[in-house]
Amino acid sequence: MISVELSKRFRKIVREAGREAEVPAALKRVVKGFGNPHEHTGLSIRKLDKHVYQCRTSLDWRLVLLAEKGVLAFDFAGDHDEVRNYLRGKGGR
C-alpha cells in the first residue's frame, strides 16, 4: 500500500493556481501506476533525480513528488520553468 502526503507548499500552490479540480485525478493515476515502469509513460511520470519524479496534469502543469519506500510525497507544482527552479533550489534532491 502506498501512502500519499501533500506538503503545505503543494496544497498552497494548487489552491492559489485554482487547480483543485484536476489534481485529485492525477494523484489517483500516479498512486495506481507508480512502480510499474511500463505504465509511467502513459501516466506522464518522469524521473527527474534520485527519488524525485514529476507527473503532468496538463501540457503546461506538473506535480513534483518525492518517492520513498511506501510513500509518495507531493511537494511542488508548476510549469516547466517553475519546476526547474524548484529543482535547482533543492539541489536536485
PLY file of the C-alpha trace (Angstrom):
ply
format ascii 1.0
element vertex 93
property float x
property float y
property float z
element edge 92
property int vertex1
property int vertex2
end_header
0.00 0.00 0.00
1.36 3.40 -0.99
0.74 6.37 1.26
0.31 9.86 -0.21
1.45 13.02 1.53
0.79 16.58 0.37
3.12 19.26 1.69
1.77 22.63 2.83
3.62 24.23 -0.08
1.99 21.84 -2.56
-1.52 22.44 -1.21
-0.98 26.22 -1.25
0.29 26.22 -4.86
-2.61 24.08 -6.07
-5.15 26.28 -4.26
-3.63 29.56 -5.50
-3.45 28.27 -9.07
-7.10 27.22 -8.95
-6.28 23.65 -9.98
-8.05 21.80 -7.19
-10.33 20.05 -9.68
-7.61 18.41 -11.80
-5.12 17.37 -9.13
-7.08 14.58 -7.35
-7.48 12.61 -10.59
-3.74 12.91 -11.30
-2.90 11.76 -7.77
-5.10 8.68 -8.17
-3.48 7.79 -11.51
0.02 8.16 -10.08
-0.72 6.07 -6.98
-2.34 3.35 -9.09
0.50 3.13 -11.61
3.61 4.09 -9.64
6.19 1.34 -9.51
5.05 -0.10 -12.85
7.61 1.42 -15.24
5.71 0.35 -18.35
2.76 2.48 -17.22
4.81 5.55 -16.28
4.93 6.93 -19.82
1.17 6.74 -20.25
0.72 8.43 -16.89
3.27 11.13 -17.74
5.51 10.09 -14.84
9.12 11.03 -15.40
12.11 10.53 -13.13
13.97 13.80 -12.55
16.56 12.70 -10.00
17.08 10.05 -7.36
13.69 9.68 -5.65
12.32 12.78 -7.46
9.61 12.42 -10.10
7.13 14.59 -11.91
3.78 13.89 -13.48
1.74 16.16 -15.71
-1.82 17.16 -15.13
-1.84 19.04 -18.45
0.69 20.09 -21.07
1.68 23.11 -19.05
1.45 21.94 -15.42
3.44 19.38 -13.46
3.36 17.86 -10.00
6.68 17.07 -8.31
6.83 14.14 -5.93
9.46 12.59 -3.75
9.26 8.80 -3.67
10.44 6.81 -0.69
9.52 3.26 0.19
5.75 3.18 0.57
5.33 6.98 0.46
4.74 9.44 -2.37
5.22 12.96 -1.03
3.93 15.66 -3.38
5.96 18.77 -2.65
5.64 21.19 -5.56
3.56 22.04 -8.63
4.10 24.42 -11.51
5.06 24.88 -15.13
8.32 23.70 -16.69
10.36 26.74 -15.62
8.98 26.72 -12.08
9.82 23.03 -11.67
13.33 23.63 -12.99
13.81 26.47 -10.47
12.44 24.27 -7.69
14.93 21.54 -8.55
17.82 23.98 -8.57
16.78 25.25 -5.15
16.53 21.70 -3.82
19.92 20.83 -5.29
18.18 18.23 -7.43
17.22 16.24 -4.36
0 1
1 2
2 3
3 4
4 5
5 6
6 7
7 8
8 9
9 10
10 11
11 12
12 13
13 14
14 15
15 16
16 17
17 18
18 19
19 20
20 21
21 22
22 23
23 24
24 25
25 26
26 27
27 28
28 29
29 30
30 31
31 32
32 33
33 34
34 35
35 36
36 37
37 38
38 39
39 40
40 41
41 42
42 43
43 44
44 45
45 46
46 47
47 48
48 49
49 50
50 51
51 52
52 53
53 54
54 55
55 56
56 57
57 58
58 59
59 60
60 61
61 62
62 63
63 64
64 65
65 66
66 67
67 68
68 69
69 70
70 71
71 72
72 73
73 74
74 75
75 76
76 77
77 78
78 79
79 80
80 81
81 82
82 83
83 84
84 85
85 86
86 87
87 88
88 89
89 90
90 91
91 92
